[in-house]
């Protein structure tokens, strides 16, 4: 977990900010559930000492001098501090909290609450506190799940009530299905509680899904019952009512059972998912569908017998149109019948076009499981994460564990050089990686401090003009370079003409270029100086009769030549800090030439690479700091961790990063070594990959299961294929909308395909069964007869399911909102296909499979 502190006005180095960071760090360290806290104020700093080196706190005290030293130390070792705990612009710092090993979600939630309390206690208009990290995201998801459960279930229930009332205009048509749904939902929730199943983003959908999907069985039972009553005349006593109920059950119980089985089969296809919550969601949903079937098939007939125990007046029961005539079907079905009769080829052409478009657009569906994108972009957690990315301090990590076959092998200079090369490889090729932490900067720092007084070899340095007699300490810093740069003493300036940098540089201008003397004045500097308008009393620097002026020109020549050489050594397009580093390396200023992984035995007075390895082992012996996060052993490590701080968890960026990691280490890993990649961002990437693979498996599995069940019921594989027509259009609607609206295929939306197959097949089953029942009445009238009973139930069911899932748009999770929209589109697509496309196909081809009466 990470707490970020953004300074709106001023700098992180302001005393009050440092004091706040230090105080929060200490309070978090004192919490019993925290194993370690890392912040800018409690990091280690390695410095030279009379014994070689020593490890001290980077912040030793908060006095003015202590804060000044603190700032210099941060700047002195940027490789470790900048981008890790402080931003380059000095306006953002982070506090990293690591819970105890093995901490559960409850312990993480407790630490999160403590961090929130600290934020609230230190709110200031000058500071912006932000929180990030995978445990915090999980905690926010858990809180949002509870909120969604509280709102989504009542809203889904209200939508279903409204649809049922609009369809039947009878309280029986509203109350009876709702009672059955409540029973099924209570049984399912009781099972969840009994088994101790945890609610997740997937399992929270189970109660909502049962309300929406489970209503279908009650709708079909009531629709057929009410239709049969409207076909009668006069008063129906209880025996007549029982006869209608029994006849109703004989006709539609079998298709309802099959519809429930196919829906449950679609859910059970999720058992092939590699993700535990998905398997649990599929299993619970299948069980819930079974409960809904049982409650509807048993409860609805019982409720009807109780309600109409005194009989029914059929003449007063039916619905009438505006003219008072008995209404046999809904007006929209007249439109459907006309389309089927007169627009056959148009329907066929549009249908084929939709299916072709879906096939072409499927490869364009984007995959991704960025948990931050689960939340609205204006939500606090998404806004906080964006602050981290803005300051180039990644809130997500990718960890690479490299394991060697023998103790101490990690200290091999060649391997460490590859680690450094790996860091350069990533930072130069991707913006996703914002910082890289490894053992390398620590080795380089120790090596530098152990060679602060090392002499620069004259022969090796000849090409940059170094004099073999450059000085006893062999070091030439900026203080030496610019020691004589002041032309004359000016009473208005400091009395020290060399600005405190020293007076002797020990640098011979005759060998600056490595060949002949090349002075800056000769290359054009003097010409530029001559063009200046010198006021009275000011010496012309080209006037060598003035000793001060001559000294100034010589110093300028030396400095310019050194800067030029540093620029050339820094590369083709160097940054300012790279040029400065190259200049410092030329004369080993403060050991700068040794800020490296030792690879040249001769430079260190050693014989071979094995002795270099032993040298690095000695470094760890004298190092007293904690490197437990980077290596597994402080003396002979055989494992090391490279941590990448990343700021973009998009699937594309993560896929590119994962490929870059494997490409590099597959080539550079020594024989017998191994590496593994982990971390929060890797988890998101792996989840996305698993989602993609499991989507194909569950999709194919659901299609096969549903087709087999339908074929067995109708005793015809061909009939099974016809019943799958609405399924194809449901899937087409999902994939087309995902591309058009740029919805990602993530861990939530990946559930859609199996659900759409299982539920969409219901419509095909009911219509195919009704077509077979009425086919003997004549080919010309069969569609009208189907629409009077089953068609109406399909229409009501499709609208209720679509609107019920549209209630998910109020969820706090973006994927669940998208799932609601996509599922609504899928159900409307399946409903229209079952009411227009499938009847048209059956009428045009009149297959033998539907001529047999059911």
TAZI-V547183 format. One record per backbone hydrogen bond with DSSP energy under -1.0 kcal/mol. NH is the residue of the N-H (numbers start at 0). CO is the residue of the C=O. Records with the same first field share a line. If there is no record, write none. Layout:
NH: CO ; CO
This chain:
1: 131
2: 94
3: 129
4: 92
5: 127
6: 90
7: 125
11: 89
13: 10
17: 13
18: 14
19: 15
20: 16
21: 17
22: 18
23: 19
24: 20
25: 21
26: 22
27: 23
28: 24
29: 25
30: 27
33: 30
34: 97
35: 97
37: 95
41: 38
44: 55
46: 53
51: 48
53: 46
55: 44
57: 42
66: 62
67: 63
68: 64
69: 65
70: 66
71: 67
72: 68
73: 69
74: 70
75: 71
76: 72
79: 76
80: 76
81: 77
82: 85
83: 80
84: 80
85: 80
86: 91
89: 86
92: 4
93: 84
94: 2
95: 37
96: 0
97: 35
99: 32
102: 99
107: 103
108: 104
109: 105
110: 106
111: 107
112: 108
113: 109
114: 110
115: 111
116: 112
117: 113
118: 114
119: 115
120: 116
126: 123
127: 5
129: 3
131: 1
136: 132
137: 133
138: 134
139: 135
140: 136
141: 137
142: 138
143: 139
144: 140
145: 141
146: 142
147: 143
148: 144
149: 145
150: 146
151: 147
154: 150
155: 151
156: 152
157: 153
158: 154
159: 155
160: 156
161: 157
162: 158
163: 159
164: 160
165: 161
166: 162
167: 163
168: 164
174: 170
175: 171
177: 173
178: 174
179: 175
180: 176
181: 177
182: 178
183: 179
184: 180
185: 181
186: 182
187: 183
188: 184
189: 185
190: 186
191: 187
192: 188
193: 189
194: 190
196: 191
203: 199
204: 201
205: 202
208: 204
209: 205
210: 206
211: 207
212: 208
213: 209
215: 212
218: 214
219: 215
220: 216
221: 217
222: 218
223: 219
224: 220
225: 221
226: 222
227: 223
228: 224
229: 225
231: 228
235: 311
240: 236
241: 237
242: 238
243: 239
244: 240
245: 241
246: 242
247: 243
248: 244
249: 245
250: 246
251: 247
252: 248
255: 251
256: 252
257: 253
258: 254
259: 255
260: 256
261: 257
262: 258
263: 259
264: 260
265: 261
266: 262
267: 263
268: 264
269: 266
270: 267
271: 268
272: 269
278: 274
279: 275
280: 276
281: 277
282: 278
283: 279
284: 280
285: 281
286: 282
287: 283
288: 284
289: 285
290: 286
291: 287
292: 288
293: 289
294: 290
295: 291
296: 292
297: 293
298: 294
299: 295
301: 297
302: 298
303: 299
304: 300
305: 301
306: 302
307: 303
310: 307
311: 235
313: 233 ; 311
315: 312
320: 324
323: 320
326: 318
332: 329
333: 330
335: 331
336: 332
337: 333
338: 334
339: 335
340: 336
341: 337
342: 338
346: 342
347: 343
348: 344
349: 345
350: 346
351: 347
352: 348
353: 349
354: 350
355: 351
356: 352
357: 353
358: 354
359: 355
360: 356
361: 357
363: 360
364: 361
367: 744
372: 369
373: 370
374: 371
378: 375
382: 378
383: 379
384: 380
385: 381
386: 382
387: 383
388: 384
389: 385
390: 386
391: 388
392: 387
395: 645
397: 643
398: 677
399: 641
400: 675
401: 639
402: 673
403: 637
408: 405
409: 636
410: 407
411: 408
415: 411
416: 412
417: 413
418: 414
419: 415
420: 416
421: 417
422: 418
423: 419
424: 420
425: 421
426: 422
427: 423
428: 425
429: 425
433: 644
434: 644
436: 642
442: 438
443: 439
444: 440
445: 441
446: 442
447: 443
448: 444
449: 445
450: 447
453: 450
460: 456
463: 460
464: 461
465: 460
469: 466
480: 476
481: 477
482: 479
484: 481
492: 489
498: 495
500: 497
510: 507
511: 508
522: 518
523: 520
524: 519
525: 520
527: 523
528: 524
529: 525
531: 528
533: 531
537: 534
542: 539
543: 541
545: 542
549: 545
550: 546
551: 547
552: 548
553: 549
554: 550
555: 551
556: 552
557: 553
558: 554
559: 555
560: 556
561: 557
562: 558
563: 559
564: 560
565: 561
566: 562
567: 563
568: 564
569: 565
578: 574
579: 575
580: 576
581: 577
582: 578
583: 579
584: 580
585: 581
588: 583
590: 587
591: 588
593: 590
594: 591
595: 593
604: 601
605: 600
611: 607
612: 608
613: 609
614: 610
615: 611
616: 612
617: 613
618: 614
619: 615
620: 616
621: 617
622: 618
629: 626
630: 626
631: 638
639: 401
640: 629
641: 399
642: 436
643: 397
644: 434
645: 395
646: 431
653: 649
654: 650
655: 651
656: 652
657: 653
658: 654
659: 655
660: 656
661: 657
662: 658
663: 659
664: 660
665: 661
667: 663
668: 664
672: 669
673: 402
675: 400
677: 398
680: 396
682: 678
683: 679
684: 680
685: 681
686: 682
687: 683
688: 684
689: 685
690: 686
691: 687
692: 688
693: 689
694: 690
695: 691
696: 692
697: 693
698: 694
699: 695
700: 696
701: 697
702: 698
703: 699
704: 700
705: 701
706: 702
707: 703
708: 704
709: 705
710: 706
711: 707
712: 708
713: 709
715: 710
719: 715
720: 716
721: 717
722: 718
724: 721
727: 723
728: 724
729: 725
730: 726
731: 727
732: 728
733: 729
734: 730
735: 731
736: 732
737: 733
738: 734
739: 735
740: 736
742: 737
744: 365
745: 743
749: 745
750: 747
751: 748
754: 750
755: 751
756: 752
757: 753
758: 754
759: 755
760: 756
761: 758
763: 759
764: 760
765: 761
766: 762
767: 763
768: 764
769: 765
770: 766
771: 767
772: 768
773: 769
774: 770
776: 773
777: 774
781: 777
784: 780
785: 781
786: 782
787: 783
790: 785
792: 788
793: 789
794: 790
795: 791
796: 792
797: 793
798: 794
799: 795
800: 796
801: 797
802: 798
803: 799
804: 800
805: 801
807: 804
808: 805
809: 806
810: 807
813: 373
816: 812
817: 813
818: 814
819: 815
820: 816
821: 817
822: 818
823: 819
824: 820
825: 821
826: 822
827: 823
828: 824
829: 825
830: 826
831: 827
832: 828
833: 829
834: 830
835: 831
837: 832
839: 835
840: 836
841: 837
842: 838
843: 839
844: 840
845: 841
849: 846
850: 847
